[in-house]
């Protein structure tokens, strides 16, 4: 299946939850917000959010600075 992640088309195999995809990518969950098809998804809902053909994800990472 093909989905768009941060504006880039990506091919995924099989059915994945958002939680499983985040784990596979080793994304640090404490410093990101994920927008799924235009809506911010709270981390507690990642496990129940199943990625589907044509979905769009935006991964927003917090960066500290001063």
PyMOL Python script that loads the backbone (N, CA, C, O; Angstrom):
from pymol import cmd

cmd.read_pdbstr("""\
ATOM      1  N   UNK A   1       0.848  -1.171   0.000  1.00  0.00           N
ATOM      2  CA  UNK A   1       0.000   0.000   0.000  1.00  0.00           C
ATOM      3  C   UNK A   1       0.891   1.230   0.000  1.00  0.00           C
ATOM      4  O   UNK A   1       2.008   1.198   0.516  1.00  0.00           O
ATOM      5  N   UNK A   2       0.394   2.310  -0.578  1.00  0.00           N
ATOM      6  CA  UNK A   2       1.156   3.555  -0.640  1.00  0.00           C
ATOM      7  C   UNK A   2       0.482   4.601   0.238  1.00  0.00           C
ATOM      8  O   UNK A   2      -0.729   4.811   0.176  1.00  0.00           O
ATOM      9  N   UNK A   3       1.311   5.253   1.062  1.00  0.00           N
ATOM     10  CA  UNK A   3       0.844   6.370   1.875  1.00  0.00           C
ATOM     11  C   UNK A   3       1.840   7.517   1.704  1.00  0.00           C
ATOM     12  O   UNK A   3       2.946   7.320   1.201  1.00  0.00           O
ATOM     13  N   UNK A   4       1.441   8.697   2.120  1.00  0.00           N
ATOM     14  CA  UNK A   4       2.320   9.859   2.045  1.00  0.00           C
ATOM     15  C   UNK A   4       2.770  10.224   3.453  1.00  0.00           C
ATOM     16  O   UNK A   4       1.953  10.412   4.355  1.00  0.00           O
ATOM     17  N   UNK A   5       4.090  10.321   3.625  1.00  0.00           N
ATOM     18  CA  UNK A   5       4.662  10.689   4.920  1.00  0.00           C
ATOM     19  C   UNK A   5       5.506  11.939   4.719  1.00  0.00           C
ATOM     20  O   UNK A   5       6.488  11.923   3.976  1.00  0.00           O
ATOM     21  N   UNK A   6       5.120  13.015   5.381  1.00  0.00           N
ATOM     22  CA  UNK A   6       5.801  14.308   5.254  1.00  0.00           C
ATOM     23  C   UNK A   6       6.000  14.690   3.785  1.00  0.00           C
ATOM     24  O   UNK A   6       7.071  15.152   3.392  1.00  0.00           O
ATOM     25  N   UNK A   7       4.952  14.489   2.984  1.00  0.00           N
ATOM     26  CA  UNK A   7       4.980  14.885   1.589  1.00  0.00           C
ATOM     27  C   UNK A   7       5.649  13.906   0.640  1.00  0.00           C
ATOM     28  O   UNK A   7       5.715  14.170  -0.560  1.00  0.00           O
ATOM     29  N   UNK A   8       6.147  12.782   1.145  1.00  0.00           N
ATOM     30  CA  UNK A   8       6.833  11.791   0.329  1.00  0.00           C
ATOM     31  C   UNK A   8       6.023  10.506   0.242  1.00  0.00           C
ATOM     32  O   UNK A   8       5.567   9.986   1.261  1.00  0.00           O
ATOM     33  N   UNK A   9       5.843   9.994  -0.972  1.00  0.00           N
ATOM     34  CA  UNK A   9       5.117   8.737  -1.161  1.00  0.00           C
ATOM     35  C   UNK A   9       5.989   7.577  -0.674  1.00  0.00           C
ATOM     36  O   UNK A   9       7.156   7.460  -1.047  1.00  0.00           O
ATOM     37  N   UNK A  10       5.399   6.722   0.166  1.00  0.00           N
ATOM     38  CA  UNK A  10       6.115   5.584   0.749  1.00  0.00           C
ATOM     39  C   UNK A  10       5.277   4.333   0.540  1.00  0.00           C
ATOM     40  O   UNK A  10       4.052   4.370   0.662  1.00  0.00           O
ATOM     41  N   UNK A  11       5.937   3.230   0.225  1.00  0.00           N
ATOM     42  CA  UNK A  11       5.236   1.954   0.058  1.00  0.00           C
ATOM     43  C   UNK A  11       5.421   1.123   1.322  1.00  0.00           C
ATOM     44  O   UNK A  11       6.542   0.921   1.789  1.00  0.00           O
ATOM     45  N   UNK A  12       4.305   0.643   1.869  1.00  0.00           N
ATOM     46  CA  UNK A  12       4.327  -0.219   3.049  1.00  0.00           C
ATOM     47  C   UNK A  12       3.753  -1.573   2.663  1.00  0.00           C
ATOM     48  O   UNK A  12       2.901  -1.672   1.780  1.00  0.00           O
ATOM     49  N   UNK A  13       4.229  -2.616   3.336  1.00  0.00           N
ATOM     50  CA  UNK A  13       3.680  -3.944   3.083  1.00  0.00           C
ATOM     51  C   UNK A  13       2.860  -4.385   4.279  1.00  0.00           C
ATOM     52  O   UNK A  13       3.247  -4.167   5.427  1.00  0.00           O
ATOM     53  N   UNK A  14       1.744  -4.994   4.008  1.00  0.00           N
ATOM     54  CA  UNK A  14       0.900  -5.517   5.078  1.00  0.00           C
ATOM     55  C   UNK A  14       0.116  -4.440   5.793  1.00  0.00           C
ATOM     56  O   UNK A  14       0.204  -3.254   5.473  1.00  0.00           O
ATOM     57  N   UNK A  15      -0.650  -4.883   6.766  1.00  0.00           N
ATOM     58  CA  UNK A  15      -1.474  -3.994   7.575  1.00  0.00           C
ATOM     59  C   UNK A  15      -0.693  -3.576   8.817  1.00  0.00           C
ATOM     60  O   UNK A  15      -0.142  -4.415   9.528  1.00  0.00           O
ATOM     61  N   UNK A  16      -0.653  -2.278   9.066  1.00  0.00           N
ATOM     62  CA  UNK A  16       0.079  -1.747  10.218  1.00  0.00           C
ATOM     63  C   UNK A  16      -0.777  -0.748  10.972  1.00  0.00           C
ATOM     64  O   UNK A  16      -1.524   0.030  10.379  1.00  0.00           O
ATOM     65  N   UNK A  17      -0.655  -0.785  12.288  1.00  0.00           N
ATOM     66  CA  UNK A  17      -1.235   0.298  13.081  1.00  0.00           C
ATOM     67  C   UNK A  17      -0.220   1.439  13.091  1.00  0.00           C
ATOM     68  O   UNK A  17       0.961   1.233  12.813  1.00  0.00           O
ATOM     69  N   UNK A  18      -0.680   2.612  13.406  1.00  0.00           N
ATOM     70  CA  UNK A  18       0.215   3.754  13.531  1.00  0.00           C
ATOM     71  C   UNK A  18       1.265   3.474  14.600  1.00  0.00           C
ATOM     72  O   UNK A  18       2.432   3.822  14.423  1.00  0.00           O
ATOM     73  N   UNK A  19       0.868   2.850  15.704  1.00  0.00           N
ATOM     74  CA  UNK A  19       1.791   2.503  16.789  1.00  0.00           C
ATOM     75  C   UNK A  19       2.911   1.594  16.284  1.00  0.00           C
ATOM     76  O   UNK A  19       4.085   1.838  16.565  1.00  0.00           O
ATOM     77  N   UNK A  20       2.553   0.552  15.544  1.00  0.00           N
ATOM     78  CA  UNK A  20       3.541  -0.404  15.030  1.00  0.00           C
ATOM     79  C   UNK A  20       4.495   0.290  14.070  1.00  0.00           C
ATOM     80  O   UNK A  20       5.700   0.044  14.112  1.00  0.00           O
ATOM     81  N   UNK A  21       3.972   1.152  13.204  1.00  0.00           N
ATOM     82  CA  UNK A  21       4.826   1.870  12.266  1.00  0.00           C
ATOM     83  C   UNK A  21       5.816   2.763  13.013  1.00  0.00           C
ATOM     84  O   UNK A  21       6.997   2.798  12.668  1.00  0.00           O
ATOM     85  N   UNK A  22       5.347   3.484  14.031  1.00  0.00           N
ATOM     86  CA  UNK A  22       6.217   4.351  14.834  1.00  0.00           C
ATOM     87  C   UNK A  22       7.328   3.519  15.478  1.00  0.00           C
ATOM     88  O   UNK A  22       8.489   3.931  15.477  1.00  0.00           O
ATOM     89  N   UNK A  23       6.982   2.356  16.025  1.00  0.00           N
ATOM     90  CA  UNK A  23       7.979   1.472  16.640  1.00  0.00           C
ATOM     91  C   UNK A  23       9.002   1.000  15.612  1.00  0.00           C
ATOM     92  O   UNK A  23      10.202   0.996  15.890  1.00  0.00           O
ATOM     93  N   UNK A  24       8.541   0.602  14.429  1.00  0.00           N
ATOM     94  CA  UNK A  24       9.448   0.126  13.378  1.00  0.00           C
ATOM     95  C   UNK A  24      10.408   1.213  12.912  1.00  0.00           C
ATOM     96  O   UNK A  24      11.533   0.916  12.513  1.00  0.00           O
ATOM     97  N   UNK A  25       9.974   2.466  12.959  1.00  0.00           N
ATOM     98  CA  UNK A  25      10.806   3.589  12.527  1.00  0.00           C
ATOM     99  C   UNK A  25      11.700   4.118  13.650  1.00  0.00           C
ATOM    100  O   UNK A  25      12.511   5.016  13.424  1.00  0.00           O
ATOM    101  N   UNK A  26      11.557   3.571  14.850  1.00  0.00           N
ATOM    102  CA  UNK A  26      12.315   4.021  16.033  1.00  0.00           C
ATOM    103  C   UNK A  26      12.132   5.515  16.282  1.00  0.00           C
ATOM    104  O   UNK A  26      13.085   6.223  16.607  1.00  0.00           O
ATOM    105  N   UNK A  27      10.917   5.976  16.128  1.00  0.00           N
ATOM    106  CA  UNK A  27      10.601   7.387  16.362  1.00  0.00           C
ATOM    107  C   UNK A  27      10.419   7.599  17.863  1.00  0.00           C
ATOM    108  O   UNK A  27       9.635   6.891  18.495  1.00  0.00           O
ATOM    109  N   UNK A  28      11.138   8.571  18.443  1.00  0.00           N
ATOM    110  CA  UNK A  28      10.992   8.846  19.878  1.00  0.00           C
ATOM    111  C   UNK A  28       9.627   9.472  20.172  1.00  0.00           C
ATOM    112  O   UNK A  28       9.379  10.622  19.809  1.00  0.00           O
ATOM    113  N   UNK A  29       8.761   8.729  20.815  1.00  0.00           N
ATOM    114  CA  UNK A  29       7.369   9.152  21.002  1.00  0.00           C
ATOM    115  C   UNK A  29       7.208  10.366  21.906  1.00  0.00           C
ATOM    116  O   UNK A  29       6.187  11.050  21.836  1.00  0.00           O
ATOM    117  N   UNK A  30       8.178  10.644  22.740  1.00  0.00           N
ATOM    118  CA  UNK A  30       8.046  11.776  23.670  1.00  0.00           C
ATOM    119  C   UNK A  30       8.209  13.126  22.984  1.00  0.00           C
ATOM    120  O   UNK A  30       7.831  14.159  23.537  1.00  0.00           O
ATOM    121  N   UNK A  31       8.774  13.116  21.774  1.00  0.00           N
ATOM    122  CA  UNK A  31       9.077  14.394  21.126  1.00  0.00           C
ATOM    123  C   UNK A  31       8.398  14.563  19.767  1.00  0.00           C
ATOM    124  O   UNK A  31       8.860  15.355  18.945  1.00  0.00           O
ATOM    125  N   UNK A  32       7.307  13.830  19.518  1.00  0.00           N
ATOM    126  CA  UNK A  32       6.623  13.968  18.230  1.00  0.00           C
ATOM    127  C   UNK A  32       5.117  14.124  18.393  1.00  0.00           C
ATOM    128  O   UNK A  32       4.520  13.698  19.382  1.00  0.00           O
ATOM    129  N   UNK A  33       4.541  14.745  17.396  1.00  0.00           N
ATOM    130  CA  UNK A  33       3.090  14.782  17.215  1.00  0.00           C
ATOM    131  C   UNK A  33       2.858  14.209  15.823  1.00  0.00           C
ATOM    132  O   UNK A  33       3.601  14.516  14.890  1.00  0.00           O
ATOM    133  N   UNK A  34       1.833  13.383  15.682  1.00  0.00           N
ATOM    134  CA  UNK A  34       1.530  12.813  14.374  1.00  0.00           C
ATOM    135  C   UNK A  34       0.162  13.293  13.913  1.00  0.00           C
ATOM    136  O   UNK A  34      -0.845  13.171  14.611  1.00  0.00           O
ATOM    137  N   UNK A  35       0.174  13.846  12.704  1.00  0.00           N
ATOM    138  CA  UNK A  35      -1.063  14.264  12.059  1.00  0.00           C
ATOM    139  C   UNK A  35      -1.427  13.176  11.048  1.00  0.00           C
ATOM    140  O   UNK A  35      -0.621  12.814  10.191  1.00  0.00           O
ATOM    141  N   UNK A  36      -2.639  12.668  11.161  1.00  0.00           N
ATOM    142  CA  UNK A  36      -3.118  11.575  10.311  1.00  0.00           C
ATOM    143  C   UNK A  36      -4.304  12.080   9.500  1.00  0.00           C
ATOM    144  O   UNK A  36      -5.368  12.364  10.050  1.00  0.00           O
ATOM    145  N   UNK A  37      -4.115  12.186   8.203  1.00  0.00           N
ATOM    146  CA  UNK A  37      -5.162  12.705   7.305  1.00  0.00           C
ATOM    147  C   UNK A  37      -5.735  14.035   7.798  1.00  0.00           C
ATOM    148  O   UNK A  37      -6.947  14.253   7.780  1.00  0.00           O
ATOM    149  N   UNK A  38      -4.833  14.920   8.238  1.00  0.00           N
ATOM    150  CA  UNK A  38      -5.238  16.265   8.631  1.00  0.00           C
ATOM    151  C   UNK A  38      -5.651  16.442  10.078  1.00  0.00           C
ATOM    152  O   UNK A  38      -5.952  17.557  10.503  1.00  0.00           O
ATOM    153  N   UNK A  39      -5.669  15.354  10.843  1.00  0.00           N
ATOM    154  CA  UNK A  39      -6.073  15.421  12.254  1.00  0.00           C
ATOM    155  C   UNK A  39      -4.938  14.943  13.153  1.00  0.00           C
ATOM    156  O   UNK A  39      -4.311  13.920  12.876  1.00  0.00           O
ATOM    157  N   UNK A  40      -4.674  15.680  14.227  1.00  0.00           N
ATOM    158  CA  UNK A  40      -3.671  15.239  15.196  1.00  0.00           C
ATOM    159  C   UNK A  40      -4.231  14.051  15.964  1.00  0.00           C
ATOM    160  O   UNK A  40      -5.352  14.090  16.471  1.00  0.00           O
ATOM    161  N   UNK A  41      -3.424  12.986  16.039  1.00  0.00           N
ATOM    162  CA  UNK A  41      -3.854  11.761  16.714  1.00  0.00           C
ATOM    163  C   UNK A  41      -3.134  11.665  18.056  1.00  0.00           C
ATOM    164  O   UNK A  41      -1.905  11.601  18.083  1.00  0.00           O
ATOM    165  N   UNK A  42      -3.871  11.654  19.172  1.00  0.00           N
ATOM    166  CA  UNK A  42      -3.235  11.478  20.478  1.00  0.00           C
ATOM    167  C   UNK A  42      -2.537  10.115  20.542  1.00  0.00           C
ATOM    168  O   UNK A  42      -3.018   9.137  19.970  1.00  0.00           O
ATOM    169  N   UNK A  43      -1.420  10.060  21.230  1.00  0.00           N
ATOM    170  CA  UNK A  43      -0.626   8.830  21.308  1.00  0.00           C
ATOM    171  C   UNK A  43      -1.442   7.632  21.788  1.00  0.00           C
ATOM    172  O   UNK A  43      -1.205   6.509  21.343  1.00  0.00           O
ATOM    173  N   UNK A  44      -2.385   7.852  22.676  1.00  0.00           N
ATOM    174  CA  UNK A  44      -3.181   6.730  23.193  1.00  0.00           C
ATOM    175  C   UNK A  44      -4.084   6.109  22.118  1.00  0.00           C
ATOM    176  O   UNK A  44      -4.625   5.024  22.328  1.00  0.00           O
ATOM    177  N   UNK A  45      -4.255   6.778  20.976  1.00  0.00           N
ATOM    178  CA  UNK A  45      -5.070   6.228  19.886  1.00  0.00           C
ATOM    179  C   UNK A  45      -4.235   5.617  18.757  1.00  0.00           C
ATOM    180  O   UNK A  45      -4.798   5.064  17.811  1.00  0.00           O
ATOM    181  N   UNK A  46      -2.914   5.708  18.838  1.00  0.00           N
ATOM    182  CA  UNK A  46      -2.055   5.185  17.775  1.00  0.00           C
ATOM    183  C   UNK A  46      -2.283   3.696  17.546  1.00  0.00           C
ATOM    184  O   UNK A  46      -2.303   3.239  16.403  1.00  0.00           O
ATOM    185  N   UNK A  47      -2.453   2.945  18.618  1.00  0.00           N
ATOM    186  CA  UNK A  47      -2.608   1.488  18.524  1.00  0.00           C
ATOM    187  C   UNK A  47      -3.861   1.113  17.724  1.00  0.00           C
ATOM    188  O   UNK A  47      -3.874   0.091  17.039  1.00  0.00           O
ATOM    189  N   UNK A  48      -4.909   1.931  17.808  1.00  0.00           N
ATOM    190  CA  UNK A  48      -6.176   1.639  17.134  1.00  0.00           C
ATOM    191  C   UNK A  48      -6.304   2.291  15.758  1.00  0.00           C
ATOM    192  O   UNK A  48      -7.308   2.106  15.071  1.00  0.00           O
ATOM    193  N   UNK A  49      -5.289   3.050  15.359  1.00  0.00           N
ATOM    194  CA  UNK A  49      -5.313   3.727  14.069  1.00  0.00           C
ATOM    195  C   UNK A  49      -4.580   2.861  13.049  1.00  0.00           C
ATOM    196  O   UNK A  49      -3.359   2.722  13.107  1.00  0.00           O
ATOM    197  N   UNK A  50      -5.330   2.281  12.118  1.00  0.00           N
ATOM    198  CA  UNK A  50      -4.752   1.378  11.115  1.00  0.00           C
ATOM    199  C   UNK A  50      -4.465   2.166   9.838  1.00  0.00           C
ATOM    200  O   UNK A  50      -5.339   2.851   9.307  1.00  0.00           O
ATOM    201  N   UNK A  51      -3.231   2.058   9.358  1.00  0.00           N
ATOM    202  CA  UNK A  51      -2.841   2.755   8.136  1.00  0.00           C
ATOM    203  C   UNK A  51      -3.484   2.082   6.927  1.00  0.00           C
ATOM    204  O   UNK A  51      -3.555   0.857   6.838  1.00  0.00           O
ATOM    205  N   UNK A  52      -3.956   2.931   5.985  1.00  0.00           N
ATOM    206  CA  UNK A  52      -4.645   2.433   4.792  1.00  0.00           C
ATOM    207  C   UNK A  52      -4.088   3.125   3.546  1.00  0.00           C
ATOM    208  O   UNK A  52      -3.476   4.190   3.629  1.00  0.00           O
ATOM    209  N   UNK A  53      -4.314   2.503   2.406  1.00  0.00           N
ATOM    210  CA  UNK A  53      -3.904   3.055   1.117  1.00  0.00           C
ATOM    211  C   UNK A  53      -4.350   4.517   1.003  1.00  0.00           C
ATOM    212  O   UNK A  53      -5.509   4.844   1.257  1.00  0.00           O
ATOM    213  N   UNK A  54      -3.410   5.391   0.616  1.00  0.00           N
ATOM    214  CA  UNK A  54      -3.740   6.790   0.380  1.00  0.00           C
ATOM    215  C   UNK A  54      -3.693   7.689   1.605  1.00  0.00           C
ATOM    216  O   UNK A  54      -3.901   8.896   1.487  1.00  0.00           O
ATOM    217  N   UNK A  55      -3.423   7.125   2.784  1.00  0.00           N
ATOM    218  CA  UNK A  55      -3.342   7.948   3.995  1.00  0.00           C
ATOM    219  C   UNK A  55      -2.202   8.949   3.893  1.00  0.00           C
ATOM    220  O   UNK A  55      -1.240   8.755   3.149  1.00  0.00           O
ATOM    221  N   UNK A  56      -2.335  10.034   4.666  1.00  0.00           N
ATOM    222  CA  UNK A  56      -1.298  11.060   4.720  1.00  0.00           C
ATOM    223  C   UNK A  56      -0.894  11.274   6.170  1.00  0.00           C
ATOM    224  O   UNK A  56      -1.732  11.552   7.029  1.00  0.00           O
ATOM    225  N   UNK A  57       0.405  11.141   6.429  1.00  0.00           N
ATOM    226  CA  UNK A  57       0.955  11.383   7.762  1.00  0.00           C
ATOM    227  C   UNK A  57       1.895  12.575   7.704  1.00  0.00           C
ATOM    228  O   UNK A  57       2.639  12.751   6.739  1.00  0.00           O
ATOM    229  N   UNK A  58       1.852  13.380   8.739  1.00  0.00           N
ATOM    230  CA  UNK A  58       2.843  14.427   8.954  1.00  0.00           C
ATOM    231  C   UNK A  58       3.428  14.164  10.330  1.00  0.00           C
ATOM    232  O   UNK A  58       2.701  14.114  11.323  1.00  0.00           O
ATOM    233  N   UNK A  59       4.734  13.998  10.388  1.00  0.00           N
ATOM    234  CA  UNK A  59       5.429  13.733  11.642  1.00  0.00           C
ATOM    235  C   UNK A  59       6.091  15.037  12.066  1.00  0.00           C
ATOM    236  O   UNK A  59       6.990  15.530  11.385  1.00  0.00           O
ATOM    237  N   UNK A  60       5.654  15.591  13.177  1.00  0.00           N
ATOM    238  CA  UNK A  60       6.176  16.863  13.677  1.00  0.00           C
ATOM    239  C   UNK A  60       7.033  16.590  14.897  1.00  0.00           C
ATOM    240  O   UNK A  60       6.558  16.042  15.892  1.00  0.00           O
ATOM    241  N   UNK A  61       8.312  16.978  14.815  1.00  0.00           N
ATOM    242  CA  UNK A  61       9.253  16.718  15.907  1.00  0.00           C
ATOM    243  C   UNK A  61       9.548  18.010  16.649  1.00  0.00           C
ATOM    244  O   UNK A  61       9.768  19.060  16.044  1.00  0.00           O
ATOM    245  N   UNK A  62       9.547  17.910  17.973  1.00  0.00           N
ATOM    246  CA  UNK A  62       9.909  19.047  18.808  1.00  0.00           C
ATOM    247  C   UNK A  62      11.423  19.123  18.905  1.00  0.00           C
ATOM    248  O   UNK A  62      12.099  18.111  19.087  1.00  0.00           O
ATOM    249  N   UNK A  63      11.950  20.343  18.779  1.00  0.00           N
ATOM    250  CA  UNK A  63      13.385  20.550  18.885  1.00  0.00           C
ATOM    251  C   UNK A  63      13.609  21.649  19.911  1.00  0.00           C
ATOM    252  O   UNK A  63      13.032  22.731  19.808  1.00  0.00           O
ATOM    253  N   UNK A  64      14.449  21.370  20.899  1.00  0.00           N
ATOM    254  CA  UNK A  64      14.760  22.365  21.918  1.00  0.00           C
ATOM    255  C   UNK A  64      15.861  23.294  21.428  1.00  0.00           C
ATOM    256  O   UNK A  64      16.635  22.951  20.534  1.00  0.00           O
ATOM    257  N   UNK A  65      15.914  24.423  22.003  1.00  0.00           N
ATOM    258  CA  UNK A  65      16.953  25.373  21.626  1.00  0.00           C
ATOM    259  C   UNK A  65      16.889  26.598  22.517  1.00  0.00           C
ATOM    260  O   UNK A  65      16.047  26.701  23.409  1.00  0.00           O
ATOM    261  N   UNK A  66      17.762  27.484  22.264  1.00  0.00           N
ATOM    262  CA  UNK A  66      17.739  28.663  23.102  1.00  0.00           C
ATOM    263  C   UNK A  66      18.469  29.807  22.503  1.00  0.00           C
ATOM    264  O   UNK A  66      18.535  30.880  23.103  1.00  0.00           O
TER     265      UNK A  66
END
""", "prot")
cmd.dss("prot")
cmd.show_as("cartoon", "prot")
cmd.util.cbc("prot")
cmd.orient("prot")
